[in-house]
Amino acid sequence: MEKDEIALTKKMVNRGAEAFYCLTCLAARFCVEEDALRRKIREFREMGCTLFR
Ligand SMILES: [Zn+2]
């Protein structure tokens, strides 16, 4: 999951981010559920987003 967390941080926070957040922190930061983030990761991957490989 770690690679996905890095990719999701880049996607949601800042593409050049150097500090990365785990799903729990991202969920808290954006006030969403971790499951929603997991779904997002799947969606981005299915869309072929290059960050999620
Ligand atoms: Zn965290």
N, CA, C, O and the ligand as a Tripos MOL2 file, in Angstrom:
@<TRIPOS>MOLECULE
protein
  213   211    54     0     0
PROTEIN
NO_CHARGES

@<TRIPOS>ATOM
      1 N           0.8240   -1.2150    0.0000 N.3       1 MET1
      2 CA          0.0000    0.0000    0.0000 C.3       1 MET1
      3 C           0.8570    1.2640    0.0000 C.2       1 MET1
      4 O           0.3920    2.3290   -0.4070 O.2       1 MET1
      5 N           2.0840    1.1520    0.4470 N.am      2 GLU2
      6 CA          2.8910    2.3620    0.6170 C.3       2 GLU2
      7 C           3.0320    3.1750   -0.6730 C.2       2 GLU2
      8 O           2.9320    4.4020   -0.6560 O.2       2 GLU2
      9 N           3.2640    2.4800   -1.7900 N.am      3 LYS3
     10 CA          3.3980    3.1910   -3.0650 C.3       3 LYS3
     11 C           2.1120    3.9410   -3.4130 C.2       3 LYS3
     12 O           2.1410    5.0460   -3.9560 O.2       3 LYS3
     13 N           0.9960    3.3130   -3.0860 N.am      4 ASP4
     14 CA         -0.2840    3.9620   -3.3630 C.3       4 ASP4
     15 C          -0.4680    5.1950   -2.4870 C.2       4 ASP4
     16 O          -1.0330    6.1970   -2.9260 O.2       4 ASP4
     17 N           0.0090    5.1180   -1.2500 N.am      5 GLU5
     18 CA         -0.1240    6.2700   -0.3590 C.3       5 GLU5
     19 C           0.7100    7.4380   -0.8780 C.2       5 GLU5
     20 O           0.2810    8.5910   -0.8280 O.2       5 GLU5
     21 N           1.9000    7.1290   -1.3740 N.am      6 ILE6
     22 CA          2.7490    8.1740   -1.9560 C.3       6 ILE6
     23 C           2.0590    8.7890   -3.1690 C.2       6 ILE6
     24 O           2.0060   10.0090   -3.3180 O.2       6 ILE6
     25 N           1.5360    7.9270   -4.0260 N.am      7 ALA7
     26 CA          0.8710    8.4100   -5.2270 C.3       7 ALA7
     27 C          -0.3510    9.2520   -4.8760 C.2       7 ALA7
     28 O          -0.6060   10.2880   -5.4900 O.2       7 ALA7
     29 N          -1.0950    8.7920   -3.8850 N.am      8 LEU8
     30 CA         -2.3090    9.5090   -3.5100 C.3       8 LEU8
     31 C          -1.9640   10.8720   -2.8850 C.2       8 LEU8
     32 O          -2.6700   11.8560   -3.1050 O.2       8 LEU8
     33 N          -0.8960   10.9170   -2.1210 N.am      9 THR9
     34 CA         -0.4540   12.2060   -1.5670 C.3       9 THR9
     35 C          -0.1190   13.1700   -2.6910 C.2       9 THR9
     36 O          -0.4940   14.3430   -2.6590 O.2       9 THR9
     37 N           0.5940   12.6550   -3.6850 N.am     10 LYS10
     38 CA          0.9510   13.5120   -4.8200 C.3      10 LYS10
     39 C          -0.2940   14.0120   -5.5280 C.2      10 LYS10
     40 O          -0.3840   15.1750   -5.9230 O.2      10 LYS10
     41 N          -1.2480   13.1140   -5.6770 N.am     11 LYS11
     42 CA         -2.4620   13.4480   -6.4030 C.3      11 LYS11
     43 C          -3.3150   14.4570   -5.6240 C.2      11 LYS11
     44 O          -3.8580   15.4010   -6.1990 O.2      11 LYS11
     45 N          -3.4220   14.2440   -4.3210 N.am     12 MET12
     46 CA         -4.3730   15.0240   -3.5350 C.3      12 MET12
     47 C          -3.7530   16.2460   -2.8720 C.2      12 MET12
     48 O          -4.4390   17.2440   -2.6520 O.2      12 MET12
     49 N          -2.4830   16.1820   -2.5550 N.am     13 VAL13
     50 CA         -1.8630   17.2850   -1.8210 C.3      13 VAL13
     51 C          -1.0320   18.1440   -2.7630 C.2      13 VAL13
     52 O          -1.2690   19.3450   -2.8950 O.2      13 VAL13
     53 N          -0.0780   17.5320   -3.4000 N.am     14 ASN14
     54 CA          0.8670   18.3050   -4.1820 C.3      14 ASN14
     55 C           1.7380   17.3280   -4.9510 C.2      14 ASN14
     56 O           2.3220   16.4090   -4.3780 O.2      14 ASN14
     57 N           1.8130   17.5340   -6.2240 N.am     15 ARG15
     58 CA          2.5530   16.5980   -7.0660 C.3      15 ARG15
     59 C           4.0300   16.5200   -6.6860 C.2      15 ARG15
     60 O           4.6710   15.4830   -6.8590 O.2      15 ARG15
     61 N           4.5570   17.6160   -6.1710 N.am     16 GLY16
     62 CA          5.9550   17.6130   -5.7780 C.3      16 GLY16
     63 C           6.1500   17.3230   -4.2990 C.2      16 GLY16
     64 O           7.2200   17.5830   -3.7480 O.2      16 GLY16
     65 N           5.1410   16.7970   -3.6670 N.am     17 ALA17
     66 CA          5.2150   16.5560   -2.2230 C.3      17 ALA17
     67 C           6.4290   15.7100   -1.8620 C.2      17 ALA17
     68 O           6.7830   14.7660   -2.5690 O.2      17 ALA17
     69 N           7.0470   16.0650   -0.7670 N.am     18 GLU18
     70 CA          8.1750   15.2620   -0.3040 C.3      18 GLU18
     71 C           7.8460   14.5750    1.0080 C.2      18 GLU18
     72 O           8.5180   13.6260    1.4110 O.2      18 GLU18
     73 N           6.8050   15.0650    1.6720 N.am     19 ALA19
     74 CA          6.3220   14.3740    2.8650 C.3      19 ALA19
     75 C           5.0640   13.6330    2.4510 C.2      19 ALA19
     76 O           4.1650   14.2060    1.8360 O.2      19 ALA19
     77 N           5.0110   12.3730    2.7890 N.am     20 PHE20
     78 CA          3.8800   11.5710    2.3500 C.3      20 PHE20
     79 C           3.0230   11.1560    3.5300 C.2      20 PHE20
     80 O           3.5010   10.9910    4.6520 O.2      20 PHE20
     81 N           1.7660   10.9960    3.2430 N.am     21 TYR21
     82 CA          0.8050   10.6610    4.2820 C.3      21 TYR21
     83 C           0.2770    9.2580    4.0860 C.2      21 TYR21
     84 O           0.1100    8.7900    2.9600 O.2      21 TYR21
     85 N           0.0180    8.5970    5.1940 N.am     22 CYS22
     86 CA         -0.6390    7.3000    5.1000 C.3      22 CYS22
     87 C          -2.1320    7.5420    4.8820 C.2      22 CYS22
     88 O          -2.6130    8.6690    4.9950 O.2      22 CYS22
     89 N          -2.8440    6.4820    4.5720 N.am     23 LEU23
     90 CA         -4.2710    6.6240    4.2920 C.3      23 LEU23
     91 C          -5.0230    7.2420    5.4630 C.2      23 LEU23
     92 O          -5.9470    8.0320    5.2680 O.2      23 LEU23
     93 N          -4.6290    6.8820    6.6700 N.am     24 THR24
     94 CA         -5.3140    7.4170    7.8480 C.3      24 THR24
     95 C          -5.1770    8.9320    7.9100 C.2      24 THR24
     96 O          -6.1510    9.6380    8.1690 O.2      24 THR24
     97 N          -3.9760    9.4280    7.6740 N.am     25 CYS25
     98 CA         -3.7390   10.8710    7.7190 C.3      25 CYS25
     99 C          -4.4370   11.5790    6.5560 C.2      25 CYS25
    100 O          -5.0170   12.6500    6.7360 O.2      25 CYS25
    101 N          -4.3800   10.9850    5.3750 N.am     26 LEU26
    102 CA         -5.0620   11.5990    4.2300 C.3      26 LEU26
    103 C          -6.5590   11.6680    4.4810 C.2      26 LEU26
    104 O          -7.2060   12.6690    4.1770 O.2      26 LEU26
    105 N          -7.1000   10.5930    5.0390 N.am     27 ALA27
    106 CA         -8.5290   10.5620    5.3240 C.3      27 ALA27
    107 C          -8.8840   11.6660    6.3170 C.2      27 ALA27
    108 O          -9.8850   12.3630    6.1500 O.2      27 ALA27
    109 N          -8.0590   11.8180    7.3470 N.am     28 ALA28
    110 CA         -8.3250   12.8460    8.3500 C.3      28 ALA28
    111 C          -8.2050   14.2340    7.7230 C.2      28 ALA28
    112 O          -9.0340   15.1110    7.9670 O.2      28 ALA28
    113 N          -7.1780   14.4180    6.9260 N.am     29 ARG29
    114 CA         -6.9280   15.7160    6.3310 C.3      29 ARG29
    115 C          -8.0580   16.1670    5.4000 C.2      29 ARG29
    116 O          -8.4100   17.3450    5.3480 O.2      29 ARG29
    117 N          -8.6180   15.1930    4.6640 N.am     30 PHE30
    118 CA         -9.6690   15.5500    3.7220 C.3      30 PHE30
    119 C         -11.0570   15.1890    4.2300 C.2      30 PHE30
    120 O         -12.0450   15.2820    3.5000 O.2      30 PHE30
    121 N         -11.1150   14.7780    5.4880 N.am     31 CYS31
    122 CA        -12.4080   14.4490    6.1070 C.3      31 CYS31
    123 C         -13.2040   13.4460    5.2870 C.2      31 CYS31
    124 O         -14.3980   13.6240    5.0480 O.2      31 CYS31
    125 N         -12.5300   12.4020    4.8660 N.am     32 VAL32
    126 CA        -13.2170   11.3280    4.1630 C.3      32 VAL32
    127 C         -12.8550   10.0120    4.8350 C.2      32 VAL32
    128 O         -11.9870    9.9660    5.7080 O.2      32 VAL32
    129 N         -13.5260    8.9430    4.4220 N.am     33 GLU33
    130 CA        -13.2300    7.6460    4.9930 C.3      33 GLU33
    131 C         -12.0690    6.9930    4.2470 C.2      33 GLU33
    132 O         -11.8680    7.2180    3.0530 O.2      33 GLU33
    133 N         -11.3220    6.1900    4.9700 N.am     34 GLU34
    134 CA        -10.2010    5.4980    4.3310 C.3      34 GLU34
    135 C         -10.6790    4.6420    3.1630 C.2      34 GLU34
    136 O         -10.0030    4.5350    2.1400 O.2      34 GLU34
    137 N         -11.8490    4.0370    3.3290 N.am     35 ASP35
    138 CA        -12.3880    3.2150    2.2430 C.3      35 ASP35
    139 C         -12.6240    4.0350    0.9800 C.2      35 ASP35
    140 O         -12.4360    3.5450   -0.1340 O.2      35 ASP35
    141 N         -13.0390    5.2850    1.1640 N.am     36 ALA36
    142 CA        -13.2630    6.1550    0.0090 C.3      36 ALA36
    143 C         -11.9380    6.3960   -0.7100 C.2      36 ALA36
    144 O         -11.8930    6.4670   -1.9380 O.2      36 ALA36
    145 N         -10.8650    6.5220    0.0640 N.am     37 LEU37
    146 CA         -9.5490    6.7250   -0.5500 C.3      37 LEU37
    147 C          -9.1060    5.4690   -1.2980 C.2      37 LEU37
    148 O          -8.5140    5.5470   -2.3750 O.2      37 LEU37
    149 N          -9.4070    4.3000   -0.7000 N.am     38 ARG38
    150 CA         -9.0480    3.0500   -1.3900 C.3      38 ARG38
    151 C          -9.7860    2.9540   -2.7170 C.2      38 ARG38
    152 O          -9.2310    2.5020   -3.7180 O.2      38 ARG38
    153 N         -11.0460    3.3860   -2.7120 N.am     39 ARG39
    154 CA        -11.8010    3.3790   -3.9680 C.3      39 ARG39
    155 C         -11.1690    4.3310   -4.9690 C.2      39 ARG39
    156 O         -11.0530    4.0140   -6.1530 O.2      39 ARG39
    157 N         -10.7600    5.4960   -4.4890 N.am     40 LYS40
    158 CA        -10.1120    6.4980   -5.3510 C.3      40 LYS40
    159 C          -8.8620    5.9150   -5.9930 C.2      40 LYS40
    160 O          -8.6290    6.0740   -7.1910 O.2      40 LYS40
    161 N          -8.0630    5.2390   -5.1770 N.am     41 ILE41
    162 CA         -6.8340    4.6460   -5.6960 C.3      41 ILE41
    163 C          -7.1680    3.6920   -6.8400 C.2      41 ILE41
    164 O          -6.5100    3.6870   -7.8810 O.2      41 ILE41
    165 N          -8.2140    2.8790   -6.6180 N.am     42 ARG42
    166 CA         -8.6190    1.9470   -7.6800 C.3      42 ARG42
    167 C          -9.0600    2.7020   -8.9190 C.2      42 ARG42
    168 O          -8.7120    2.3280  -10.0400 O.2      42 ARG42
    169 N          -9.8300    3.7710   -8.7170 N.am     43 GLU43
    170 CA        -10.3120    4.5540   -9.8580 C.3      43 GLU43
    171 C          -9.1560    5.1670  -10.6410 C.2      43 GLU43
    172 O          -9.1070    5.0910  -11.8680 O.2      43 GLU43
    173 N          -8.2360    5.7700   -9.9120 N.am     44 PHE44
    174 CA         -7.0910    6.3940  -10.5890 C.3      44 PHE44
    175 C          -6.3230    5.3540  -11.3830 C.2      44 PHE44
    176 O          -5.8880    5.6110  -12.5060 O.2      44 PHE44
    177 N          -6.1580    4.1650  -10.7870 N.am     45 ARG45
    178 CA         -5.4160    3.1130  -11.4720 C.3      45 ARG45
    179 C          -6.1620    2.6760  -12.7380 C.2      45 ARG45
    180 O          -5.5620    2.4790  -13.7940 O.2      45 ARG45
    181 N          -7.4650    2.5320  -12.6040 N.am     46 GLU46
    182 CA         -8.2410    2.1060  -13.7690 C.3      46 GLU46
    183 C          -8.2250    3.1640  -14.8700 C.2      46 GLU46
    184 O          -8.2990    2.8420  -16.0560 O.2      46 GLU46
    185 N          -8.1270    4.4260  -14.4650 N.am     47 MET47
    186 CA         -8.0410    5.5150  -15.4400 C.3      47 MET47
    187 C          -6.6730    5.5520  -16.1060 C.2      47 MET47
    188 O          -6.4610    6.2720  -17.0820 O.2      47 MET47
    189 N          -5.7550    4.7730  -15.5690 N.am     48 GLY48
    190 CA         -4.4300    4.7230  -16.1420 C.3      48 GLY48
    191 C          -3.5110    5.8200  -15.6590 C.2      48 GLY48
    192 O          -2.5040    6.1190  -16.3010 O.2      48 GLY48
    193 N          -3.8490    6.4270  -14.5240 N.am     49 CYS49
    194 CA         -2.9910    7.4770  -13.9620 C.3      49 CYS49
    195 C          -1.5780    6.9390  -13.7620 C.2      49 CYS49
    196 O          -1.3830    5.8850  -13.1570 O.2      49 CYS49
    197 N          -0.6160    7.6620  -14.2690 N.am     50 THR50
    198 CA          0.7640    7.1600  -14.2360 C.3      50 THR50
    199 C           1.3360    7.1100  -12.8290 C.2      50 THR50
    200 O           2.3400    6.4370  -12.5910 O.2      50 THR50
    201 N           0.7040    7.8180  -11.8880 N.am     51 LEU51
    202 CA          1.2040    7.7730  -10.5140 C.3      51 LEU51
    203 C           0.8950    6.4270   -9.8510 C.2      51 LEU51
    204 O           1.5560    6.0220   -8.8950 O.2      51 LEU51
    205 N          -0.1190    5.7500  -10.3800 N.am     52 PHE52
    206 CA         -0.5570    4.5160   -9.7390 C.3      52 PHE52
    207 C          -0.2090    3.3090  -10.5930 C.2      52 PHE52
    208 O          -1.0480    2.8200  -11.3490 O.2      52 PHE52
    209 N           1.0040    2.8330  -10.4800 N.am     53 ARG53
    210 CA          1.4020    1.6670  -11.2650 C.3      53 ARG53
    211 C           1.9780    0.5990  -10.3780 C.2      53 ARG53
    212 O           2.3700   -0.4620  -10.8640 O.2      53 ARG53
    213 ZN         -0.4160    8.8260    8.9090 Zn       54 ZN54
@<TRIPOS>BOND
     1     1     2 1
     2     2     3 1
     3     3     4 2
     4     3     5 am
     5     5     6 1
     6     6     7 1
     7     7     8 2
     8     7     9 am
     9     9    10 1
    10    10    11 1
    11    11    12 2
    12    11    13 am
    13    13    14 1
    14    14    15 1
    15    15    16 2
    16    15    17 am
    17    17    18 1
    18    18    19 1
    19    19    20 2
    20    19    21 am
    21    21    22 1
    22    22    23 1
    23    23    24 2
    24    23    25 am
    25    25    26 1
    26    26    27 1
    27    27    28 2
    28    27    29 am
    29    29    30 1
    30    30    31 1
    31    31    32 2
    32    31    33 am
    33    33    34 1
    34    34    35 1
    35    35    36 2
    36    35    37 am
    37    37    38 1
    38    38    39 1
    39    39    40 2
    40    39    41 am
    41    41    42 1
    42    42    43 1
    43    43    44 2
    44    43    45 am
    45    45    46 1
    46    46    47 1
    47    47    48 2
    48    47    49 am
    49    49    50 1
    50    50    51 1
    51    51    52 2
    52    51    53 am
    53    53    54 1
    54    54    55 1
    55    55    56 2
    56    55    57 am
    57    57    58 1
    58    58    59 1
    59    59    60 2
    60    59    61 am
    61    61    62 1
    62    62    63 1
    63    63    64 2
    64    63    65 am
    65    65    66 1
    66    66    67 1
    67    67    68 2
    68    67    69 am
    69    69    70 1
    70    70    71 1
    71    71    72 2
    72    71    73 am
    73    73    74 1
    74    74    75 1
    75    75    76 2
    76    75    77 am
    77    77    78 1
    78    78    79 1
    79    79    80 2
    80    79    81 am
    81    81    82 1
    82    82    83 1
    83    83    84 2
    84    83    85 am
    85    85    86 1
    86    86    87 1
    87    87    88 2
    88    87    89 am
    89    89    90 1
    90    90    91 1
    91    91    92 2
    92    91    93 am
    93    93    94 1
    94    94    95 1
    95    95    96 2
    96    95    97 am
    97    97    98 1
    98    98    99 1
    99    99   100 2
   100    99   101 am
   101   101   102 1
   102   102   103 1
   103   103   104 2
   104   103   105 am
   105   105   106 1
   106   106   107 1
   107   107   108 2
   108   107   109 am
   109   109   110 1
   110   110   111 1
   111   111   112 2
   112   111   113 am
   113   113   114 1
   114   114   115 1
   115   115   116 2
   116   115   117 am
   117   117   118 1
   118   118   119 1
   119   119   120 2
   120   119   121 am
   121   121   122 1
   122   122   123 1
   123   123   124 2
   124   123   125 am
   125   125   126 1
   126   126   127 1
   127   127   128 2
   128   127   129 am
   129   129   130 1
   130   130   131 1
   131   131   132 2
   132   131   133 am
   133   133   134 1
   134   134   135 1
   135   135   136 2
   136   135   137 am
   137   137   138 1
   138   138   139 1
   139   139   140 2
   140   139   141 am
   141   141   142 1
   142   142   143 1
   143   143   144 2
   144   143   145 am
   145   145   146 1
   146   146   147 1
   147   147   148 2
   148   147   149 am
   149   149   150 1
   150   150   151 1
   151   151   152 2
   152   151   153 am
   153   153   154 1
   154   154   155 1
   155   155   156 2
   156   155   157 am
   157   157   158 1
   158   158   159 1
   159   159   160 2
   160   159   161 am
   161   161   162 1
   162   162   163 1
   163   163   164 2
   164   163   165 am
   165   165   166 1
   166   166   167 1
   167   167   168 2
   168   167   169 am
   169   169   170 1
   170   170   171 1
   171   171   172 2
   172   171   173 am
   173   173   174 1
   174   174   175 1
   175   175   176 2
   176   175   177 am
   177   177   178 1
   178   178   179 1
   179   179   180 2
   180   179   181 am
   181   181   182 1
   182   182   183 1
   183   183   184 2
   184   183   185 am
   185   185   186 1
   186   186   187 1
   187   187   188 2
   188   187   189 am
   189   189   190 1
   190   190   191 1
   191   191   192 2
   192   191   193 am
   193   193   194 1
   194   194   195 1
   195   195   196 2
   196   195   197 am
   197   197   198 1
   198   198   199 1
   199   199   200 2
   200   199   201 am
   201   201   202 1
   202   202   203 1
   203   203   204 2
   204   203   205 am
   205   205   206 1
   206   206   207 1
   207   207   208 2
   208   207   209 am
   209   209   210 1
   210   210   211 1
   211   211   212 2
@<TRIPOS>SUBSTRUCTURE
     1 MET1         2 RESIDUE 1 A MET
     2 GLU2         6 RESIDUE 1 A GLU
     3 LYS3        10 RESIDUE 1 A LYS
     4 ASP4        14 RESIDUE 1 A ASP
     5 GLU5        18 RESIDUE 1 A GLU
     6 ILE6        22 RESIDUE 1 A ILE
     7 ALA7        26 RESIDUE 1 A ALA
     8 LEU8        30 RESIDUE 1 A LEU
     9 THR9        34 RESIDUE 1 A THR
    10 LYS10       38 RESIDUE 1 A LYS
    11 LYS11       42 RESIDUE 1 A LYS
    12 MET12       46 RESIDUE 1 A MET
    13 VAL13       50 RESIDUE 1 A VAL
    14 ASN14       54 RESIDUE 1 A ASN
    15 ARG15       58 RESIDUE 1 A ARG
    16 GLY16       62 RESIDUE 1 A GLY
    17 ALA17       66 RESIDUE 1 A ALA
    18 GLU18       70 RESIDUE 1 A GLU
    19 ALA19       74 RESIDUE 1 A ALA
    20 PHE20       78 RESIDUE 1 A PHE
    21 TYR21       82 RESIDUE 1 A TYR
    22 CYS22       86 RESIDUE 1 A CYS
    23 LEU23       90 RESIDUE 1 A LEU
    24 THR24       94 RESIDUE 1 A THR
    25 CYS25       98 RESIDUE 1 A CYS
    26 LEU26      102 RESIDUE 1 A LEU
    27 ALA27      106 RESIDUE 1 A ALA
    28 ALA28      110 RESIDUE 1 A ALA
    29 ARG29      114 RESIDUE 1 A ARG
    30 PHE30      118 RESIDUE 1 A PHE
    31 CYS31      122 RESIDUE 1 A CYS
    32 VAL32      126 RESIDUE 1 A VAL
    33 GLU33      130 RESIDUE 1 A GLU
    34 GLU34      134 RESIDUE 1 A GLU
    35 ASP35      138 RESIDUE 1 A ASP
    36 ALA36      142 RESIDUE 1 A ALA
    37 LEU37      146 RESIDUE 1 A LEU
    38 ARG38      150 RESIDUE 1 A ARG
    39 ARG39      154 RESIDUE 1 A ARG
    40 LYS40      158 RESIDUE 1 A LYS
    41 ILE41      162 RESIDUE 1 A ILE
    42 ARG42      166 RESIDUE 1 A ARG
    43 GLU43      170 RESIDUE 1 A GLU
    44 PHE44      174 RESIDUE 1 A PHE
    45 ARG45      178 RESIDUE 1 A ARG
    46 GLU46      182 RESIDUE 1 A GLU
    47 MET47      186 RESIDUE 1 A MET
    48 GLY48      190 RESIDUE 1 A GLY
    49 CYS49      194 RESIDUE 1 A CYS
    50 THR50      198 RESIDUE 1 A THR
    51 LEU51      202 RESIDUE 1 A LEU
    52 PHE52      206 RESIDUE 1 A PHE
    53 ARG53      210 RESIDUE 1 A ARG
    54 ZN54       213 GROUP 0 **** ****
